[in-house]
């Protein structure tokens, strides 16, 4: 389940906007990650173009859900699944460095 994250940031003198760490973590945005930027219905849009980074973001979101107890009722060892997801995240980060 995707949470809506909203933020307000000022544009600096060079036209840059800092993306909050919560959003970077959720989407797997690391230094060097390419973002596709555009305008849609009067709003600025950004999308991660690297599929590995997008997968990393989804895996990070899954871990966040685990840490909030969203899967406490799942049988079969949630800790084992969490460890597997952590290993996958480490592998994706290593492959993209």
Buried (B, 14 or more C-beta within 10 A) or exposed (E): EEEEEEEEEEEEEEEEEEBEEEBBBBBBBBEEBEBEEEEEEEEEEBEBEBEBBBBBBBBBBBBBEBEEEEEEEEEEEBEEBBEEBEEBBEEBBEEBE
